[in-house]
Amino acid sequence: MLSRDGVIARFVFAACFYFLAGSQMIDGWLATLSGLLGSVEMACGLLRYSPLVEFISSRQCKIPPVISDTPQESDHNWNKPTEK
């Protein structure tokens, strides 16, 4: 699932691709490709799903969980007086 920012970015990319092809800044096969990419980005934004994001997240190595995030009492021995 894409986050809200990811969805907004997909809509912006789609609008840019459509603008390039629609304003005839590019033409021919490049305009066709731009229109196709605009449609793909629009579909990804509407579905809140990106196959590329899912592929990258599934291929990442797993990070082991942290043993303890809370400080232990033994971590704060610096403020206790030492015995002689």
FENRA-V202894 format. One record per backbone hydrogen bond with DSSP energy under -1.0 kcal/mol. CO is the residue of the C=O (numbers start at 0). NH is the residue of the N-H. E is the energy in kcal/mol with one decimal. If there is no record, write none. Layout:
co = <CO:CO>
nh = <NH:NH>
e = <E:E>
//
This chain:
co = <2:3:4:5:6:7:8:9:10:11:12:13:14:15:16:17:18:19:19:27:28:29:30:31:32:33:34:35:36:37:38:39:40:41:42:43:47:49:50:51:52:53:54:71:72:76>
nh = <6:7:8:9:10:11:12:13:14:15:16:17:18:19:20:21:22:24:25:31:32:33:34:35:36:37:38:39:40:41:42:43:44:45:46:48:1:53:54:55:56:57:58:74:75:79>
e = <-2.1:-2.3:-2.3:-1.9:-2.0:-2.1:-2.6:-2.4:-2.4:-2.3:-2.6:-2.6:-2.5:-2.4:-1.9:-3.0:-2.3:-1.3:-1.2:-1.8:-2.6:-2.2:-2.4:-2.2:-2.7:-2.2:-1.9:-2.2:-2.6:-2.2:-2.3:-2.4:-2.2:-2.4:-2.4:-1.4:-1.7:-2.1:-2.4:-2.4:-2.3:-1.9:-1.3:-1.1:-1.4:-1.0>
//
